[in-house]
Amino acid sequence: MGPSIAPSTATSPAGRIAAGQPRKSRSADAFDNPPRSTQVWKPTGVRRKEVLRALGIFQRATADQLWRMLRPADRHDRCTRDTLNALKMTGLVRVETRLESGHQLWVLTEKGHKEAKTLLPKTVRISALRKLRLDAKGQPVKDDGYDEHAAAVTSMAAVLTGAGYGTPLSWQTEIAHKLPYGYTQYADLTMRAPGAGVPAMLLEVDRVNEPVDDLVDKLRRYHDWFELLAPKADPHRERAPRGAAVHDFRLWSRIYPATGREGYVPVAFVLTGKTEAQRESRMRRLEQAARRYFAGTPYPWAGFTAVDYHQAVPVVVTELERITADPAGAAGRVWRRLGREEWQALGEALDNPDGERLYRMEQEQSRRRHAEREAAEREAKRPVCTQCGTKFNDERWQSIRQYSWRSETDGLCGPCATEHFARIEAERVAQREAEEAAVREAAEADAKKGRGLFGRRR
């Protein structure tokens, strides 16, 4: 099997096999009951609708991919192949080509495209009809490169669906992102899997057959599109908000759900094909050339190591070969966030431990350090009692600061000032009592003198 259409799981569960044996002649609705099995395999109406919907979304798919995406509990892909052949007999699907791996690539006919459109919800975009093209000899025209790329796109959707990232209806292909300078950036895949912690993600499948600069240009255009203002958004008011508030003015927030993390909608580059060394080299060159779009901006304050990712594009990379080799598939540690070295699970790769969470922690630490510094400076300025050497308490310090006039007790702490005033009051009372006693004595002396004078006159 070629790398572009690797199976969606690393190893098939016990008992599951790919039914690659030659087909026997049978009717479209014939049963396929493996020996010693009680499970009935039949291309039912439900299965026909499932296949039509999936081909309506992905345009091209192999029976193996549809089996792994739609019916992972089936032991093999025989029923899926029977369903495709049943749909072929009714003119709803056709074989587009045979891939290098030997798998047949199926597409909808015009009749099947119309049928699939009626089966898909209105919120799900149906892919463009793949019309049959014939050469001068009446033979179908092959588009091998495009077909292999389309197969890789469908394989990636299959492995993610198998890992619990949404359902087949969670996907859309070739979603247009129109830019004001006349270019439209199409996403190979658009995933919505809020139940798995990824409300939205854009995926680009790269078969290592185009310049790295082209990948950088894609990321630049995504960044430009995320920066577009929403209709009727006030550009003057948009300059004031910071952090997550900036997204309220952006066009993307009207189209995609909130990511639940800092930054724009994440973009994933899925590499497949060539050698492991070539893929690794490609990741490194992409990481180096596209840093300005995913690296974020350090906060400008001293002592902060956190990064502001609110206006950055989170970019993760993976390899289809790495996913299929991991027992956990796409749910394993097969994702690397550009700017980091370790391979992580998707949720870990999309999280920002050095982002806003760290910023809040460092902000709190900064506040605490600032408060401690201010407290130390304040303590250094706290007055000391000139009498007993004790530092003023807050109440005493505040009492001498709130009055504009100065007092002889300003240098005294509260208890010493109380003692000072008590001593003054005691001295004043003693002086008053002494004065009153002197007045009494003088009055008594005058009274005695008066009585003695009158006595002599008699």
ChimeraX attribute file (.defattr): number of C-alpha atoms within 10 A of each C-alpha:
attribute: neighborCount
match mode: 1-to-1
recipient: residues
	/A:1	11
	/A:2	16
	/A:3	21
	/A:4	28
	/A:5	28
	/A:6	23
	/A:7	23
	/A:8	31
	/A:9	23
	/A:10	18
	/A:11	14
	/A:12	16
	/A:13	11
	/A:14	7
	/A:15	8
	/A:16	14
	/A:17	13
	/A:18	13
	/A:19	15
	/A:20	11
	/A:21	7
	/A:22	6
	/A:23	10
	/A:24	6
	/A:25	7
	/A:26	10
	/A:27	10
	/A:28	17
	/A:29	15
	/A:30	14
	/A:31	15
	/A:32	15
	/A:33	14
	/A:34	13
	/A:35	6
	/A:36	6
	/A:37	7
	/A:38	8
	/A:39	11
	/A:40	11
	/A:41	21
	/A:42	18
	/A:43	23
	/A:44	14
	/A:45	10
	/A:46	8
	/A:47	17
	/A:48	18
	/A:49	17
	/A:50	20
	/A:51	24
	/A:52	25
	/A:53	25
	/A:54	23
	/A:55	25
	/A:56	28
	/A:57	25
	/A:58	24
	/A:59	23
	/A:60	27
	/A:61	28
	/A:62	23
	/A:63	22
	/A:64	25
	/A:65	28
	/A:66	25
	/A:67	23
	/A:68	23
	/A:69	23
	/A:70	19
	/A:71	17
	/A:72	20
	/A:73	11
	/A:74	17
	/A:75	20
	/A:76	22
	/A:77	23
	/A:78	26
	/A:79	26
	/A:80	27
	/A:81	20
	/A:82	25
	/A:83	25
	/A:84	26
	/A:85	20
	/A:86	20
	/A:87	21
	/A:88	19
	/A:89	12
	/A:90	11
	/A:91	14
	/A:92	22
	/A:93	23
	/A:94	19
	/A:95	18
	/A:96	23
	/A:97	19
	/A:98	16
	/A:99	19
	/A:100	14
	/A:101	13
	/A:102	10
	/A:103	19
	/A:104	19
	/A:105	22
	/A:106	21
	/A:107	28
	/A:108	30
	/A:109	20
	/A:110	16
	/A:111	12
	/A:112	22
	/A:113	24
	/A:114	16
	/A:115	17
	/A:116	23
	/A:117	18
	/A:118	11
	/A:119	14
	/A:120	19
	/A:121	12
	/A:122	9
	/A:123	7
	/A:124	16
	/A:125	17
	/A:126	24
	/A:127	18
	/A:128	14
	/A:129	16
	/A:130	14
	/A:131	11
	/A:132	16
	/A:133	11
	/A:134	11
	/A:135	9
	/A:136	7
	/A:137	6
	/A:138	8
	/A:139	10
	/A:140	13
	/A:141	13
	/A:142	15
	/A:143	10
	/A:144	13
	/A:145	12
	/A:146	10
	/A:147	19
	/A:148	22
	/A:149	18
	/A:150	22
	/A:151	25
	/A:152	28
	/A:153	25
	/A:154	31
	/A:155	27
	/A:156	27
	/A:157	28
	/A:158	27
	/A:159	25
	/A:160	23
	/A:161	25
	/A:162	23
	/A:163	18
	/A:164	13
	/A:165	24
	/A:166	20
	/A:167	17
	/A:168	21
	/A:169	17
	/A:170	17
	/A:171	24
	/A:172	22
	/A:173	26
	/A:174	17
	/A:175	16
	/A:176	12
	/A:177	16
	/A:178	14
	/A:179	15
	/A:180	9
	/A:181	6
	/A:182	6
	/A:183	11
	/A:184	15
	/A:185	17
	/A:186	17
	/A:187	20
	/A:188	20
	/A:189	23
	/A:190	19
	/A:191	23
	/A:192	22
	/A:193	18
	/A:194	16
	/A:195	10
	/A:196	13
	/A:197	14
	/A:198	22
	/A:199	19
	/A:200	21
	/A:201	21
	/A:202	22
	/A:203	22
	/A:204	21
	/A:205	23
	/A:206	21
	/A:207	20
	/A:208	16
	/A:209	10
	/A:210	9
	/A:211	10
	/A:212	18
	/A:213	13
	/A:214	11
	/A:215	18
	/A:216	19
	/A:217	14
	/A:218	17
	/A:219	22
	/A:220	17
	/A:221	18
	/A:222	25
	/A:223	18
	/A:224	14
	/A:225	19
	/A:226	22
	/A:227	18
	/A:228	16
	/A:229	19
	/A:230	16
	/A:231	10
	/A:232	7
	/A:233	14
	/A:234	11
	/A:235	11
	/A:236	7
	/A:237	10
	/A:238	16
	/A:239	10
	/A:240	9
	/A:241	12
	/A:242	12
	/A:243	13
	/A:244	16
	/A:245	12
	/A:246	17
	/A:247	25
	/A:248	15
	/A:249	22
	/A:250	19
	/A:251	17
	/A:252	20
	/A:253	17
	/A:254	13
	/A:255	8
	/A:256	14
	/A:257	14
	/A:258	19
	/A:259	18
	/A:260	13
	/A:261	18
	/A:262	24
	/A:263	24
	/A:264	27
	/A:265	26
	/A:266	22
	/A:267	23
	/A:268	21
	/A:269	20
	/A:270	22
	/A:271	26
	/A:272	25
	/A:273	19
	/A:274	13
	/A:275	11
	/A:276	14
	/A:277	9
	/A:278	13
	/A:279	20
	/A:280	14
	/A:281	12
	/A:282	17
	/A:283	20
	/A:284	13
	/A:285	14
	/A:286	21
	/A:287	23
	/A:288	13
	/A:289	14
	/A:290	20
	/A:291	16
	/A:292	13
	/A:293	20
	/A:294	25
	/A:295	19
	/A:296	19
	/A:297	15
	/A:298	14
	/A:299	14
	/A:300	11
	/A:301	10
	/A:302	7
	/A:303	11
	/A:304	16
	/A:305	15
	/A:306	24
	/A:307	20
	/A:308	22
	/A:309	24
	/A:310	21
	/A:311	22
	/A:312	22
	/A:313	24
	/A:314	27
	/A:315	27
	/A:316	26
	/A:317	22
	/A:318	24
	/A:319	26
	/A:320	27
	/A:321	23
	/A:322	18
	/A:323	25
	/A:324	20
	/A:325	18
	/A:326	16
	/A:327	13
	/A:328	17
	/A:329	22
	/A:330	30
	/A:331	21
	/A:332	16
	/A:333	20
	/A:334	25
	/A:335	26
	/A:336	23
	/A:337	22
	/A:338	22
	/A:339	15
	/A:340	11
	/A:341	8
	/A:342	12
	/A:343	17
	/A:344	18
	/A:345	15
	/A:346	22
	/A:347	14
	/A:348	14
	/A:349	22
	/A:350	23
	/A:351	14
	/A:352	19
	/A:353	13
	/A:354	13
	/A:355	22
	/A:356	20
	/A:357	14
	/A:358	16
	/A:359	19
	/A:360	12
	/A:361	13
	/A:362	16
	/A:363	17
	/A:364	12
	/A:365	14
	/A:366	16
	/A:367	12
	/A:368	12
	/A:369	12
	/A:370	12
	/A:371	12
	/A:372	12
	/A:373	12
	/A:374	12
	/A:375	12
	/A:376	12
	/A:377	11
	/A:378	11
	/A:379	12
	/A:380	9
	/A:381	9
	/A:382	14
	/A:383	19
	/A:384	16
	/A:385	19
	/A:386	14
	/A:387	11
	/A:388	11
	/A:389	11
	/A:390	15
	/A:391	17
	/A:392	19
	/A:393	13
	/A:394	9
	/A:395	9
	/A:396	17
	/A:397	18
	/A:398	11
	/A:399	11
	/A:400	16
	/A:401	11
	/A:402	8
	/A:403	9
	/A:404	7
	/A:405	8
	/A:406	9
	/A:407	10
	/A:408	8
	/A:409	16
	/A:410	18
	/A:411	17
	/A:412	25
	/A:413	23
	/A:414	20
	/A:415	14
	/A:416	17
	/A:417	18
	/A:418	13
	/A:419	13
	/A:420	15
	/A:421	13
	/A:422	12
	/A:423	12
	/A:424	12
	/A:425	12
	/A:426	12
	/A:427	12
	/A:428	12
	/A:429	12
	/A:430	12
	/A:431	12
	/A:432	12
	/A:433	12
	/A:434	12
	/A:435	12
	/A:436	12
	/A:437	12
	/A:438	12
	/A:439	12
	/A:440	12
	/A:441	12
	/A:442	11
	/A:443	12
	/A:444	12
	/A:445	11
	/A:446	11
	/A:447	11
	/A:448	10
	/A:449	11
	/A:450	11
	/A:451	10
	/A:452	10
	/A:453	10
	/A:454	9
	/A:455	8
	/A:456	7
	/A:457	6
	/A:458	5
